[in-house]
Amino acid sequence: MKKSDPLEGAAPAAASPAPISAEAEIRRRQRSRSLVMALALGAFVVLLYAITIVRVGGQ
């Protein structure tokens, strides 16, 4: 019994490297994700700071 190849019938991979515009698009997306993560981390730090101030100030 022969196993079927999951890539059977798939288009062959491109032999040439990705065009520069595609690389620029990848970098732009990475920068965008990095900015979102930095903002989320900053918001989390501010939230923890505010919670700490409220808890310590109440005692």
Buried (B, 14 or more C-beta within 10 A) or exposed (E): EEEEEEEEEEEEEEEEEEEEEEEEEEEEEEEEEEEEEEEEEEEEEEEEEEEEEEEEEEE
